[in-house]
């Protein structure tokens, strides 16, 4: 399966910071494959996700929202 990982976040979001830290600890090289998108920098992203961040997608498939979930990530990416 091709990966197209996007993590929607925003500045000064403690959940977003924690999610990124856990993702980095989970598999450091995986973080390099993740595109970080600040929802406040794009009107469409802000309208779509508002305060529902962090949220990790692989393409159009939602993997997890708010809290890091290693099991869901492994299952989606078949790690």
Buried (B, 14 or more C-beta within 10 A) or exposed (E): EEEEBBBBBBEEBEBBEBBBEBBBEBBEEBBEEBEEBBBBEEEEBBEEBEEEBBBBBBEEEEBBBEEBBBEBBEEBBEE
